[in-house]
Amino acid sequence: MSFLLSRPLRMKLLATGAAGVLFLAIYEGVMMDSRTARVESASETEPPTPGRLIRFDVTAYCKGETTASGVKVRPGIAASDPALLPAGSIIRIEGVPEAYEGIYTVLDTGPEVQGRELDIYIWSCFEALDFGRRKAAVTILRMGWDPKASVR
């Protein structure tokens, strides 16, 4: 069959194929952004402060009807250790599957949530089990209910 194709046509096809492979390699490559950047973590004893990016272990829960704050459970709610992140804190979670990245309000606590751990509410128990335990980059946007303790 190669004898049916003229030499210039074969070169064009080869160049087009090589360009396609190169485009695919660049398109599928991972770019350095906030999701893959190194997280500067405060020491384990230093309390988190607004604006700081800190590494947390994140799990998911699906059970319950009311949070420790008295609010009905819904997506966008997180549980944390109240000694570290008090109720009313607002956080941004990155580095987890895209469907779960975003802004969360800490309105719940849990007996298993201690230290640098977060538990996010997911409606589906199947999805919560699939989520498992993951390391995530968490930015504290506000500490507790005090609007003065927020990122400016």
ZAVEX-761756 format. One record per atom (N, C-alpha, C, CB): residue in one letter; x, y, z. Coordinates in steps of 0.1 Angstrom, whole numbers, plus 2048, in hexadecimal, padded with zeros to 3 digits. Glycine has a CB too. Layout:
// ZAVEX-761756
AXYZ ...
***
This chain:
// ZAVEX-761756
M8087F4800 M800800800 M80980D800 M7F780080C S81580C806 S81D817806 S82181C7F8 S82A81480E F8218137EF F8248177E1 F8198207DB F82780B7D8 L80D81F7E1 L8028277DC L8028367E1 L7F58217DF L8098387EC L80A8457F2 L81684C7EC L80A845801 S8158587E8 S8208607E4 S8298637F0 S81C86C7DC R8358657ED R83F8687F8 R83B875800 R84D86A7F2 P8378807FA P83288C801 P82688980A P82F8987F8 L81D881806 L81187E80E L81587581A L807876805 R81E86C818 R823864824 R82986D82E R82C85981F M83187782A M838880833 M82D88883B M84288982C K82388D833 K81889583A K81188D844 K80F89A82F L80E880841 L80787884A L80F875857 L80386A844 L81C872854 L82687085F L82787C868 L83386C85A A828888862 A82989486A A81C897872 A82C8A0861 T81089486C T803896872 T80288D87E T7F8894868 G80688087C G805876887 G80E87A893 G809869882 A81B87F88F A82488389A A81F88F8A1 A832886894 A81989889A A8138A48A1 A8078A08AA A80E8AE896 G7FF8968A6 G7F48918AE G7F988B8BB G7EC8878A6 V8048838BA V80987C8C5 V80F8878CF V8148728C1 L8168908CA L81C89B8D2 L8118A38D9 L8258A48C9 F8068A78D2 F7FB8AE8D8 F7F58A68E3 F7F18B18CD L7F38998E1 L7ED8908EB L7F68908F7 L7EA8828E6 A80388F8F5 A80C88E901 A80C89B909 A81B88B8FC I80C8A6902 I80B8B3909 I7FE8B5910 I80D8BF8FF Y7F38B1909 Y7E58B390F Y7E48AA91B Y7DB8AF904 E7E989E91C E7E8895927 E7F2898932 E7E9887922 G7FC8A092F G8068A3939 G8008AB945 G8118AB933 V8068A9951 V8028B095D V8098BD95E V8058A7969 M8018C895F M8078D5961 M8088D8970 M7FE8E095A M8128DF974 M8148E3982 M80A8EE985 M8228E8985 D8018EB98E D7F88F6993 D7F58F49A2 D7EA8F598B S7EB8FA9A7 S7E98FA9B6 S7E68EC9BB S7DE9049B9 R7E18E39B2 R7DD8D69B6 R7EA8CD9B8 R7D48D09AC T7F48D09B1 T8008C89B1 T80C8CF9B8 T8048C39A4 A80A8DB9BC A8148E39C3 A8178DD9D0 A8118F29C4 R8248DF9D5 R8288DB9E2 R8208E39EC R8378DC9E4 V81B8DC9F6 V8148E3A01 V81D8E6A0C V8088DBA05 E81D8F3A10 E8258F7A1B E81C8F5A27 E82A906A1A S8208ECA30 S8188E9A3B S81E8EFA48 S8168DAA3D A8158F4A50 A8198F9A5D A81E8EDA65 A80E901A64 S8258EFA70 S8298E4A78 S81D8DEA7F S8338E9A83 E81E8D2A83 E8128CBA89 E80D8D2A95 E8168BDA8C T8158DAA9C T8118E0AA8 T80C8EEAA6 T81C8E0AB2 E80F8F4A9B E80B902A98 E7FD902A93 E814908A8D P7F490AA99 P7E690BA95 P7E5910A86 P7DE913A9E P7DB90CA7F P7D9911A71 P7D5920A72 P7CF909A69 T7D9927A68 T7D5935A67 T7CE938A59 T7E193FA69 P7C6942A58 P7BF945A4C P7C9948A41 P7B6951A4D G7C7943A35 G7CF945A29 G7DA93BA28 G7D5952A2A R7DC933A31 R7E7929A31 R7E291CA2A R7EC926A3F L7EB916A22 L7E8909A1B L7EE8FEA23 L7ED909A0C I7E68F5A28 I7EA8EAA31 I7E58DDA2C I7E48EDA3F R7ED8D3A2E R7EA8C5A2A R7E18BFA35 R7F78BCA28 F7D68B9A30 F7CC8B2A39 F7C98A4A33 F7BF8BAA3B D7C589BA3C D7C088EA37 D7B1890A36 D7C3882A41 V7AB88DA2B V79D88FA29 V796882A26 V79A899A1D T78B880A2D T782874A2B T77487AA28 T78286BA38 A76B871A26 A75D875A23 A75386DA2B A75A873A14 Y748874A2E Y73D86DA35 Y73086FA2F Y73D871A44 C726867A31 C719868A2A C70E866A34 C71885EA1F K710863A40 K705860A4A K70386CA52 K709854A53 G6F786CA59 G6F4877A62 G6E9880A5C G70087FA66 E6E3888A64 E6D8891A60 E6DC89FA64 E6CB88DA65 T6E28A1A6F T6E58AEA74 T6F48AFA79 T6DC8B2A80 T6FA8BAA76 T7088BCA7A T7098C0A89 T70F8C7A71 A7158C1A8E A7178C5A9C A7138D3A9E A7268C3AA0 S7128DBA93 S70D8E9A94 S6FE8EAA93 S7148F1A89 G6F78DFA91 G6E98E0A90 G6E48E2A81 G6E48EAA98 V6EC8E2A78 V6E98E4A6A V6E68D6A63 V6F48ECA62 K6DC8D5A5A K6DA8C9A53 K6E68C6A4A K6CD8C9A4B V6EA8B9A49 V6F68B5A41 V6F38B8A33 V6FA8A7A44 R6FD8BCA2B R6FC8BEA1D R70A8BFA17 R6F38CBA1A P70B8BEA0A P7198C0A04 P71E8CEA07 P7188BE9F5 G72B8CFA09 G7318DCA0C G7348DDA1B G7288E7A08 I7308D3A23 I7338D3A31 I73E8C9A34 I7268CFA39 A7478CEA3D A7528C6A42 A7528C4A51 A75F8CCA3D A7588B9A56 A7598B7A64 A7688B8A67 A7548A9A68 S76C8BEA72 S77A8C0A76 S77B8BFA85 S7808CDA70 D7888BEA89 D78B8BFA97 D7888CDA9C D79A8BAA9A P77F8D0AA5 P77C8DEAA9 P7878E5AAF P7708DEAB2 A7918DDAB5 A79D8E4ABA A7A68EAAB0 A7A58DAAC3 L7A58E4AA3 L7AD8E9A98 L7A68F3A8F L7B28DDA91 L79A8EFA8B L7918F7A82 L7848F8A89 L7908F1A74 P781903A8F P774904A96 P768905A8D P774910A9F A75C902A92 A750903A8A A74F911A83 A743900A92 G74B912A77 G74991EA70 G755921A67 G748929A7A S760919A68 S76C91BA60 S768918A52 S778913A65 I76E920A49 I76C91EA3A I77A91AA35 I76792AA33 I77A90FA2D I786909A27 I784907A18 I78A8FCA2F R790906A11 R790902A03 R7988F5A02 R79590D9F9 I7928EB9FD I7998DE9FC I79D8DC9ED I7908D2A00 E7AA8D89EB E7AF8D59DE E7B78C99DE E7B88E19D8 G7B98C29D3 G7C18B69D2 G7B98A99D4 G7CC8B79DD V7AC8AA9D4 V7A389F9D5 V79C89E9C7 V7988A09E1 P7948949C4 P78E8939B7 P7868A09B5 P7848879B6 E7868A59A9 E7808B29A5 E7728B49AA E7818B4996 A76A8AA9AA A75C8AB9AF A75B8AF9BE A75589E9AD Y7668AD9C5 Y7658B09D4 Y76E8BC9D8 Y76A8A49DB E7758C29CE E77D8CE9D1 E7748D99D3 E7878D09C6 G7788E39DB G7708EF9DC G7708F49EB G7628ED9D8 I7668FD9ED I7659049FA I75B8FCA03 I75F9129F8 Y7608FAA0F Y7588F3A19 Y7568FBA26 Y75E8E5A1C T74B8FAA2D T74A900A3A T74A8F5A45 T73C908A3B V7538F7A4F V7548EEA5A V7488F0A63 V7628F0A61 L73F8E6A63 L7338E7A6C L7318DBA74 L7278EAA63 D73A8D2A73 D7388C5A7A D7458C1A81 D7348BAA70 T7448B7A8A T7508B1A90 T74D8A2A90 T7518B6A9F G75789AA93 G75588CA94 G75F886A9D G756886A86 P75B87BAA3 P764874AAD P77186FAA6 P75D869AB4 E77186CA99 E77D867A92 E785872A8C E77885DA88 V77F87FA8C V78688AA85 V78E891A90 V77C894A7F Q79B88FA8F Q7A5895A99 Q7B1899A92 Q7A888AAA4 G7B68A5A96 G7C28AAA90 G7BF8AFA82 G7CD8A0A90 R7C98ADA79 R7C88B2A6B R7C08A8A63 R7D68B4A66 E7B48A6A67 E7AB89EA5F E79E8A5A5C E7A8890A67 L7988A3A51 L78B8A9A4D L78389DA48 L78D8B4A42 D77689FA4A D76C895A45 D76289EA3E D76588DA51 I76189BA30 I7578A3A28 I74A89BA26 I75D8A7A1B Y73F8A2A25 Y73289BA23 Y730899A15 Y7278A4A29 I72D88CA11 I729888A04 I71C881A05 I73487F9FD W7128859FD W70587F9FE W7058709FC W6FC8859F4 S70C86B9F2 S70C85D9EE S7168559F7 S71085B9DF C71284B9FE C71B843A06 C72583B9FD C713839A0F F7208379F1 F7298309E8 F7358399E4 F72282C9DB E7328469E1 E73D8509DE E7458529EA E73685D9D9 A73F8539F6 A747856A02 A75184AA04 A73E857A0E L74D83EA02 L756832A04 L7618339F9 L74E825A03 D75D8369ED D7678379E2 D7718429E5 D76083A9D5 F76D84D9EB F7768589EE F7818539F7 F76E8639F5 G77F84BA01 G789846A0A G790851A12 G79483FA01 R79D84FA14 R7A5859A1B R7AF85FA11 R7AC853A28 R7B086CA11 R7B9873A07 R7C087EA0E R7B18789FB K7CC881A09 K7D388DA0D K7CE898A04 K7E388BA0C A7CC8A4A0A A7C78AFA03 A7CE8BCA08 A7B88B0A04 A7CE8C69FF A7D38D3A02 A7C78DBA07 A7DB8DA9F6 V7C78E1A13 V7BC8E8A18 V7C18F7A1B V7B68E1A25 T7B9900A16 T7BC90EA19 T7B1913A23 T7BC917A0C I7B5918A2E I7AC91EA38 I7A892CA33 I7B291DA47 L79B92EA30 L79793BA2C L792943A38 L78C939A21 R78C93CA42 R787943A4E R78793AA59 R779949A4C M78B93EA65 M78C936A71 M77F939A79 M798939A79 G777930A7B G76B931A83 G76193BA7D G76E936A91 W759941A85 W74E94AA81 W753959A80 W74394AA8A D75F95CA84 D76496AA85 D76896EA77 D76F96BA8E P761978A71 P76597DA64 P772984A63 P75A987A5E K777988A6F K78598EA6F K790984A6E K786996A7C A78C977A70 A79696DA6F A796966A62 A794962A7B S79696EA57 S795968A4A S7A096EA41 S78796BA44 V7A1968A35 V7AB96CA2C V7A6979A25 V7AE961A21 R7AF983A24 R7AB98FA1E R7B0990A10 R7B199BA26 
***
